[in-house]
Amino acid sequence: MCSRYYIDNNIPDEISALFAGRKNPGLTWTARDIHPDEKAPIIVRGKTGLSLYEMRWGFPQYSGKGLFINARAETALQKKTFSESVLYRRCVIPARHFYELPKYPAESAGGRFCRRDASKNKVTFLKENSSVLYLAGFYNLIQDELRFVVLTTQANPSVSPVHDRMPLILEADEVESWICDGSRTQAFLQKVPLDLQKTQEYEQQSLFGMLS
C-alpha cells in the first residue's frame, strides 16, 4: 500500500542524468507531500527520450466514488482496468520517501489499536543514503486528464513488520528499461525491492523523552 509520498527540491538535480543533463525539463518543482488526487511530476517516455509530465494520482473508480491509487504487481496484467496501461503506458514516480500506517494492530495495554493515535504511528521509508526512490507505475488519459497509479508488491523484510505491501521500487539504471522495454515488463513485475531504512516520529519522540 502506498497512499502518500514526499518529493523535495533536490530531486530534479539527482534525476537530471535521465534527461540528458536537463535539471528541470518544463515543470515547476515544489517540495511537498503528494496525496491521492493531487498532481505530481512523473517520468514517462517522450518523443526524444525520457521526459517529465505532471499527472494526477489515481484512476477514478467505476462507481464514481474513490480512486484506484495502487495496483498489485502480481495481478495488474490480469485486470481490465490496468492491463493495457501496464503493457503500453508505464511510468516512474520519483520520491524521496513514502509513508505507511501500520496495518498490524499496535500493542497497547488493552491489546487494541487506538485509531486516534494512528498519525503518531506513521512510518517513513527511504533509502539509507537518502537518494531518490523510483516507484514503478503506469498511466492513462482519463476524462482528458493524465492520471497515474503506483504498483505495489509484497513487502520485503524491511517493510513487512509494518505493512504487508510496499511500492515496487526500481534502481536508477532500471528506470529507462521499465518505461521503454516491454519485453522486460513481466520480469520487473516480479522484482523484489531493495531493503529500506525506516523512521518513526512517535518512536523518536518517546526515546527522547526517556533520555531527557
PyMOL commands that set and color helices and strands:
alter all, ss='L'
color gray80, all
select helices_A, chain A and resi 11-14+16-19+76-78+83-88+115-121+172-180+182-189+201-211
alter helices_A, ss='H'
color red, helices_A
select strands_A, chain A and resi 5-7+32-34+39-46+49-57+59-60+67-68+70-72+90-95+97-100+123-126+133-142+145-154+165-167+169-170+197-200
alter strands_A, ss='S'
color yellow, strands_A
deselect
rebuild
show_as cartoon
